[in-house]
Amino acid sequence: MITLKLSQQTMPRIRALHGMNLAAPVNNAQVSQTVSESLRLLQIPLTRMHDAPLDNPGMNLVDIHCVFPNINADPARMENYYFDQTDDYFANAWGYGTEIMYRLGTSIELGPKHYWTKPPDDPERWAEICLHIMEHYPRIQYWEIWNEADTEVPLLWDGTWEQYIDFYCRVAVRLKERFPEKKIGGPSMSSLKSGNGTYAGKFIDACRERNAPLDFFSYHQYSDKPDKIINSPRQVRQLLDASGFPEAEIHLSEWHYHPGWGSDCNGERKRAILDMMLGIDAAAYLAAVLIGWQTTPLTMGEYYTGSAGRGYAVFDQDGGRTPGFYALEFFNRLVQMPQGIAAESSDRDTWLLGAVSERKLLAMAASFKTSQDQVTVQLSGRNPTPENTKLYVLDFGGVPRQLQDEICWSADSITFEKVAGSAIFWVEHEL
């Protein structure tokens, strides 16, 4: 049996850690409206703008070469910048309530030739272009420099890690001198293991030695192990503190459930994996991580992505809601509550989070790839009845359903049966 206990002890308010990558796409009006209306319900605190041109085919958005298309033009002349489509993209995102992290640089180049991923010849000139973009978007506070340069591969950064560190330090100093109130950060690492685990430390140490700003440290992590991604912010905090950046924020600026490609991953296998990444395992993983992060030093997680598509999304290609959307909707309802409560689970693969107001208790549990079992939710003297308590389950059916006849009621708890596999449970109790 899995026992979930919601105590009477109050805890800090639930932290809104459910940031996103990518705003609602604007290249398709119908999908844009559908996704925007859904994202409004989630109250996303921060959206990182990376891969925007790939998510909006045919549009010139966000990337430096899209906003400043003639690289040989004069950066001081504003007529050399093209902001129109990025303006519309950002306005739509602001319209449904999110703030923005602007990733300065370029999206991944998947073609046989790479045009924009070489280290800029003149970092000072590149920084000047960035400064004019920052002037154009005074509302944006977070500015991230490049993406996954630690891979040292041409489709992302056609240079070395040492080149990137020098580039970051030179650009970050210029941006901070002009806009000291803005948050400048990076390095948007693909993995904390890069360079046999040495690259993160080298970057942080260089920032200290060269007095380069590091208002936030960003990195990426894709996994099928919730504990792994839950615990990584503690590792980053130790690195930052040891190198003299105790105030630097921690952003896991890309993350998603990923079961791995495996060997000989052909097209059919890849399509099946991408479908899995939109399913109930991904949703339970998402919820488990958001619950587990509550007691870590993480500042923000930016899920990849909040857009529509295959695999890396919370909406399907038509903007339809996946199980991951409902996990986020449940979580956001907890965030809106004024007070957390102490919660514990008897099962190492089931995470529990609860919150209360004067009139209501809400709780979400995420059970990740567990076996068939009974689940008991203990409400610690709150006397649940069919009249004051509702229970919803999200499992392989993909849409939340309310349990009614299947619940066993007692003076202090409710008990029900879960199917084998991942599931999310949602409790609403009127006080």
C-alpha positions as CSV (number, residue, x, y, z in Angstrom):
1,M,0.0,0.0,0.0
2,I,1.1,3.6,-0.7
3,T,0.3,5.9,2.2
4,L,0.1,9.6,1.6
5,K,-0.1,11.8,4.7
6,L,-1.2,15.4,4.7
7,S,-0.5,16.8,8.2
8,Q,-1.8,19.8,10.1
9,Q,1.7,21.4,10.1
10,T,1.9,24.5,7.9
11,M,4.8,25.0,5.5
12,P,6.0,27.9,3.2
13,R,3.9,28.7,0.2
14,I,4.4,26.5,-2.8
15,R,7.1,28.0,-5.1
16,A,6.1,28.7,-8.8
17,L,9.0,26.9,-10.5
18,H,7.0,26.0,-13.6
19,G,8.8,28.2,-16.2
20,M,8.8,27.2,-19.9
21,N,10.7,27.3,-23.1
22,L,9.0,28.9,-26.1
23,A,5.8,30.9,-26.1
24,A,2.6,30.0,-28.0
25,P,3.5,29.8,-31.7
26,V,2.3,32.7,-33.8
27,N,2.8,31.3,-37.3
28,N,-0.6,29.6,-37.1
29,A,-3.4,31.7,-35.8
30,Q,-5.7,28.9,-34.7
31,V,-3.1,26.9,-32.9
32,S,-1.7,30.2,-31.4
33,Q,-5.1,31.1,-29.9
34,T,-5.7,27.6,-28.6
35,V,-2.3,27.3,-26.9
36,S,-2.4,30.9,-25.6
37,E,-5.7,30.3,-23.9
38,S,-4.4,27.1,-22.2
39,L,-1.2,28.8,-21.1
40,R,-3.1,31.6,-19.5
41,L,-4.6,29.0,-17.2
42,L,-1.1,27.9,-16.1
43,Q,0.2,31.3,-15.1
44,I,3.7,30.6,-16.3
45,P,6.1,32.7,-14.4
46,L,8.9,32.9,-16.9
47,T,9.4,31.8,-20.5
48,R,12.8,31.3,-22.1
49,M,12.9,32.2,-25.7
50,H,15.1,29.6,-27.4
51,D,14.5,27.8,-30.8
52,A,11.7,30.3,-31.6
53,P,12.4,30.4,-35.4
54,L,12.2,26.6,-35.5
55,D,8.9,26.6,-33.7
56,N,7.5,29.3,-36.0
57,P,8.7,28.2,-39.5
58,G,8.8,31.1,-42.0
59,M,9.2,33.7,-39.3
60,N,12.3,35.7,-38.2
61,L,12.2,35.7,-34.4
62,V,14.5,36.3,-31.4
63,D,17.8,34.9,-32.8
64,I,20.5,37.6,-33.4
65,H,20.7,36.9,-37.1
66,C,16.9,37.2,-37.4
67,V,16.7,40.5,-35.5
68,F,19.9,41.9,-37.1
69,P,19.9,40.1,-40.5
70,N,22.8,41.9,-42.2
71,I,25.8,41.0,-40.0
72,N,27.9,43.6,-41.9
73,A,25.5,46.5,-41.2
74,D,26.1,49.3,-38.8
75,P,24.9,48.2,-35.3
76,A,24.3,51.9,-34.3
77,R,21.6,52.4,-36.9
78,M,18.2,51.1,-35.8
79,E,16.9,50.7,-39.3
80,N,19.3,47.7,-39.5
81,Y,17.2,45.8,-37.0
82,Y,14.0,43.8,-37.7
83,F,11.8,43.6,-34.6
84,D,8.3,43.3,-36.0
85,Q,7.7,39.6,-35.7
86,T,9.6,39.2,-32.4
87,D,7.5,42.1,-31.1
88,D,4.3,40.3,-31.9
89,Y,5.6,37.0,-30.5
90,F,6.5,38.6,-27.2
91,A,3.3,40.7,-27.0
92,N,1.2,37.5,-27.3
93,A,3.3,35.9,-24.5
94,W,3.0,38.9,-22.3
95,G,-0.8,38.9,-23.0
96,Y,-1.3,35.5,-21.4
97,G,0.7,36.6,-18.3
98,T,4.3,35.3,-18.6
99,E,7.6,37.1,-18.3
100,I,10.5,36.5,-20.7
101,M,14.0,35.3,-20.6
102,Y,15.8,36.3,-23.9
103,R,18.4,33.8,-25.1
104,L,21.0,35.9,-27.0
105,G,22.5,33.8,-29.8
106,T,21.2,31.3,-32.3
107,S,18.9,28.3,-32.4
108,I,20.3,24.8,-33.2
109,E,21.2,24.5,-36.9
110,L,20.2,21.0,-38.0
111,G,21.3,21.3,-41.7
112,P,24.5,20.0,-43.2
113,K,26.0,23.6,-43.2
114,H,26.1,25.9,-40.1
115,Y,25.8,29.6,-40.7
116,W,25.5,31.2,-37.3
117,T,27.1,29.0,-34.7
118,K,30.8,30.0,-35.1
119,P,32.1,32.2,-32.3
120,P,31.5,35.8,-33.4
121,D,34.7,37.4,-34.8
122,D,34.2,40.6,-32.8
123,P,32.5,40.0,-29.4
124,E,32.5,43.7,-28.7
125,R,30.5,44.4,-31.9
126,W,28.2,41.4,-31.1
127,A,27.6,42.9,-27.6
128,E,26.7,46.2,-29.2
129,I,24.0,44.5,-31.2
130,C,22.7,42.9,-28.0
131,L,22.7,46.2,-26.2
132,H,20.3,47.7,-28.8
133,I,18.1,44.6,-28.5
134,M,18.0,45.2,-24.7
135,E,17.1,48.8,-25.2
136,H,14.2,47.7,-27.4
137,Y,12.8,45.4,-24.8
138,P,13.1,47.3,-21.4
139,R,10.5,45.0,-19.8
140,I,12.8,41.9,-20.1
141,Q,14.9,41.3,-17.0
142,Y,16.7,38.0,-17.9
143,W,19.3,37.8,-20.6
144,E,21.1,34.5,-21.3
145,I,24.2,34.3,-23.5
146,W,24.2,31.5,-26.1
147,N,23.0,27.9,-25.8
148,E,24.9,24.7,-25.1
149,A,28.4,25.8,-26.1
150,D,29.8,23.1,-23.9
151,T,28.8,20.5,-26.6
152,E,31.6,22.0,-28.8
153,V,29.7,20.8,-31.9
154,P,29.1,22.9,-35.1
155,L,25.3,22.7,-34.9
156,L,25.3,24.6,-31.5
157,W,28.8,26.2,-31.0
158,D,31.5,25.7,-33.6
159,G,34.3,26.4,-31.2
160,T,35.9,25.4,-28.0
161,W,34.7,25.8,-24.4
162,E,37.6,28.1,-23.7
163,Q,36.5,30.3,-26.6
164,Y,33.0,30.4,-25.2
165,I,34.2,31.4,-21.7
166,D,36.2,34.3,-23.1
167,F,33.3,35.3,-25.3
168,Y,30.8,35.2,-22.3
169,C,33.0,37.2,-20.1
170,R,33.6,39.9,-22.6
171,V,30.0,40.2,-23.6
172,A,28.5,39.9,-20.1
173,V,30.8,42.7,-18.8
174,R,29.6,45.0,-21.6
175,L,25.9,44.2,-21.0
176,K,26.1,44.7,-17.3
177,E,28.0,48.0,-17.6
178,R,25.2,49.4,-19.7
179,F,22.3,47.7,-17.8
180,P,23.4,47.1,-14.3
181,E,19.8,46.3,-13.2
182,K,19.4,43.5,-15.6
183,K,20.1,39.8,-14.9
184,I,22.9,38.5,-17.1
185,G,23.7,34.8,-17.1
186,G,24.6,31.6,-18.7
187,P,26.3,29.3,-19.8
188,S,23.2,27.3,-20.7
189,M,25.1,24.1,-20.4
190,S,23.9,20.9,-22.1
191,S,25.1,18.9,-19.2
192,L,26.9,19.3,-15.9
193,K,29.0,16.4,-16.9
194,S,30.7,18.2,-19.8
195,G,34.4,18.0,-19.9
196,N,34.4,15.1,-17.5
197,G,32.6,17.3,-15.0
198,T,35.1,20.2,-15.2
199,Y,33.5,22.6,-17.6
200,A,31.0,24.1,-15.1
201,G,33.7,24.9,-12.6
202,K,36.0,26.3,-15.2
203,F,33.3,28.7,-16.4
204,I,32.3,29.8,-12.9
205,D,36.0,30.3,-11.9
206,A,36.6,32.4,-15.0
207,C,33.7,34.7,-14.2
208,R,35.1,35.3,-10.7
209,E,38.7,35.9,-12.0
210,R,37.6,38.3,-14.7
211,N,34.9,40.0,-12.7
212,A,32.3,39.0,-15.2
213,P,28.7,39.1,-14.0
214,L,26.9,35.8,-13.3
215,D,23.5,36.8,-12.0
216,F,22.2,33.3,-12.9
217,F,23.7,30.0,-13.8
218,S,21.7,28.0,-16.4
219,Y,22.0,24.3,-17.4
220,H,20.0,21.6,-19.1
221,Q,19.0,18.1,-18.1
222,Y,16.9,15.4,-19.8
223,S,16.4,12.1,-17.9
224,D,13.9,9.4,-16.9
225,K,15.0,9.5,-13.3
226,P,13.2,12.2,-11.2
227,D,15.6,12.0,-8.3
228,K,18.5,12.9,-10.6
229,I,17.0,16.1,-11.9
230,I,15.5,17.0,-8.4
231,N,19.0,16.8,-6.8
232,S,21.1,18.6,-9.4
233,P,20.4,22.1,-8.2
234,R,22.2,21.3,-4.9
235,Q,25.3,20.3,-6.9
236,V,25.2,23.6,-8.7
237,R,24.7,25.6,-5.5
238,Q,27.8,24.0,-4.1
239,L,29.8,25.0,-7.2
240,L,28.6,28.6,-7.1
241,D,29.1,29.1,-3.4
242,A,32.6,27.7,-3.5
243,S,33.6,30.1,-6.3
244,G,32.2,33.2,-4.7
245,F,28.7,33.5,-6.3
246,P,26.4,32.8,-3.3
247,E,23.7,35.1,-4.7
248,A,23.7,33.7,-8.2
249,E,20.3,32.2,-9.2
250,I,20.0,28.7,-10.5
251,H,18.0,28.0,-13.6
252,L,17.5,24.6,-15.1
253,S,16.6,26.3,-18.4
254,E,15.8,23.1,-20.3
255,W,14.3,19.9,-18.9
256,H,11.9,17.2,-19.9
257,Y,11.2,13.5,-19.4
258,H,13.3,11.4,-21.8
259,P,13.5,7.6,-21.8
260,G,16.7,7.7,-24.1
261,W,17.1,7.0,-27.8
262,G,18.8,3.6,-27.3
263,S,20.9,1.9,-30.0
264,D,20.0,1.9,-33.7
265,C,17.3,4.5,-33.2
266,N,15.5,4.5,-36.6
267,G,12.6,6.8,-37.6
268,E,9.9,4.5,-36.3
269,R,11.6,4.1,-33.0
270,K,12.1,7.8,-32.7
271,R,8.5,8.6,-33.4
272,A,7.4,6.1,-30.7
273,I,9.8,7.8,-28.1
274,L,8.5,11.2,-29.0
275,D,4.9,10.0,-28.4
276,M,6.0,8.6,-25.0
277,M,7.4,12.0,-24.1
278,L,3.8,13.4,-24.4
279,G,2.2,10.7,-22.3
280,I,1.4,9.9,-18.7
281,D,5.0,8.9,-17.8
282,A,6.1,12.4,-18.9
283,A,3.3,14.0,-16.9
284,A,4.0,12.1,-13.7
285,Y,7.7,12.9,-14.1
286,L,6.9,16.6,-14.6
287,A,4.8,16.7,-11.5
288,A,7.3,14.6,-9.4
289,V,10.1,17.0,-10.3
290,L,8.1,20.2,-9.5
291,I,7.2,18.7,-6.1
292,G,10.7,17.5,-5.4
293,W,12.2,20.9,-6.3
294,Q,10.3,22.7,-3.5
295,T,13.1,21.9,-1.0
296,T,16.1,22.6,-3.3
297,P,17.9,25.9,-4.0
298,L,16.6,26.0,-7.6
299,T,15.4,29.5,-8.6
300,M,13.4,28.4,-11.8
301,G,12.9,25.5,-14.1
302,E,12.1,26.2,-17.7
303,Y,10.4,23.2,-19.2
304,Y,11.1,22.4,-22.8
305,T,8.6,23.3,-24.2
306,G,5.3,25.1,-23.6
307,S,4.5,25.0,-27.3
308,A,2.8,22.6,-29.6
309,G,4.5,19.7,-31.3
310,R,5.9,16.2,-31.0
311,G,7.7,15.0,-27.9
312,Y,9.2,18.2,-26.4
313,A,5.9,19.9,-25.6
314,V,2.8,20.0,-23.4
315,F,0.4,20.4,-26.4
316,D,0.0,18.2,-29.5
317,Q,0.5,19.6,-32.9
318,D,-3.0,21.0,-33.1
319,G,-2.7,22.6,-29.7
320,G,-4.6,19.9,-27.9
321,R,-3.8,19.3,-24.2
322,T,-1.5,16.4,-23.2
323,P,-1.3,14.8,-19.7
324,G,1.6,17.2,-19.0
325,F,-0.8,20.2,-19.3
326,Y,-3.0,18.8,-16.6
327,A,0.0,18.1,-14.3
328,L,0.9,21.8,-14.7
329,E,-2.7,22.9,-14.2
330,F,-2.9,21.0,-10.9
331,F,0.5,22.3,-9.8
332,N,-0.4,25.9,-10.5
333,R,-3.6,25.6,-8.4
334,L,-1.3,24.7,-5.5
335,V,0.9,27.7,-6.2
336,Q,-2.1,30.0,-5.9
337,M,-2.8,28.7,-2.3
338,P,-1.6,30.9,0.5
339,Q,0.1,28.2,2.6
340,G,1.8,24.9,2.1
341,I,1.4,21.9,4.5
342,A,3.7,19.2,5.5
343,A,3.2,16.1,3.4
344,E,4.9,12.7,3.2
345,S,4.7,9.6,1.1
346,S,5.6,6.0,2.1
347,D,6.7,5.2,-1.4
348,R,10.0,6.4,-2.8
349,D,8.5,6.7,-6.3
350,T,5.5,8.7,-5.3
351,W,5.8,12.4,-4.4
352,L,3.3,14.5,-2.5
353,L,2.6,18.2,-2.2
354,G,-0.2,19.9,-0.3
355,A,-1.5,23.4,0.4
356,V,-4.3,25.1,2.3
357,S,-6.4,28.2,2.6
358,E,-9.0,29.1,5.2
359,R,-11.6,27.0,3.4
360,K,-9.8,24.4,1.3
361,L,-7.1,21.8,1.2
362,L,-5.5,20.8,-2.1
363,A,-3.0,18.1,-2.7
364,M,-1.2,16.5,-5.7
365,A,0.6,13.2,-5.7
366,A,2.8,12.0,-8.6
367,S,3.4,8.2,-8.8
368,F,6.1,7.5,-11.4
369,K,6.1,4.0,-13.0
370,T,4.8,2.2,-9.9
371,S,3.0,-1.1,-9.7
372,Q,-0.7,-1.8,-9.2
373,D,-1.4,-0.9,-5.6
374,Q,-3.8,0.5,-3.0
375,V,-3.4,4.2,-2.2
376,T,-4.5,5.7,1.1
377,V,-4.6,9.4,1.6
378,Q,-4.6,10.4,5.3
379,L,-6.0,13.8,6.0
380,S,-5.0,14.0,9.7
381,G,-8.3,14.6,11.4
382,R,-10.0,16.5,8.7
383,N,-12.8,14.0,8.4
384,P,-13.2,13.4,4.6
385,T,-16.7,12.5,3.3
386,P,-18.2,12.2,-0.2
387,E,-19.8,15.6,0.4
388,N,-16.6,17.6,1.2
389,T,-13.9,15.7,-0.7
390,K,-13.2,15.1,-4.3
391,L,-10.5,12.8,-5.8
392,Y,-9.3,12.9,-9.4
393,V,-6.9,10.6,-11.1
394,L,-4.8,11.1,-14.3
395,D,-3.3,7.9,-15.7
396,F,-3.0,6.1,-19.0
397,G,-6.4,7.6,-20.2
398,G,-4.7,10.9,-20.6
399,V,-7.5,13.1,-19.1
400,P,-8.3,13.6,-15.4
401,R,-11.3,11.6,-14.2
402,Q,-13.1,11.9,-10.9
403,L,-13.4,8.8,-8.7
404,Q,-16.6,8.3,-6.8
405,D,-17.9,4.8,-6.1
406,E,-14.4,3.3,-6.2
407,I,-13.3,5.1,-3.0
408,C,-13.3,3.6,0.5
409,W,-14.0,6.3,3.1
410,S,-12.9,6.3,6.8
411,A,-13.0,8.9,9.6
412,D,-9.5,10.1,8.7
413,S,-8.6,8.9,5.2
414,I,-9.7,7.8,1.7
415,T,-8.4,4.6,0.0
416,F,-8.6,3.7,-3.7
417,E,-6.9,1.4,-6.2
418,K,-4.3,2.6,-8.7
419,V,-3.5,0.8,-11.9
420,A,0.0,-0.3,-12.8
421,G,2.2,2.5,-14.2
422,S,2.4,6.2,-13.8
423,A,-0.4,8.3,-12.3
424,I,-1.2,11.7,-10.8
425,F,-3.7,12.0,-7.9
426,W,-5.5,15.2,-7.1
427,V,-7.4,15.8,-3.8
428,E,-9.8,18.7,-3.1
429,H,-11.1,18.9,0.5
430,E,-13.5,21.6,1.8
431,L,-12.6,22.7,5.3
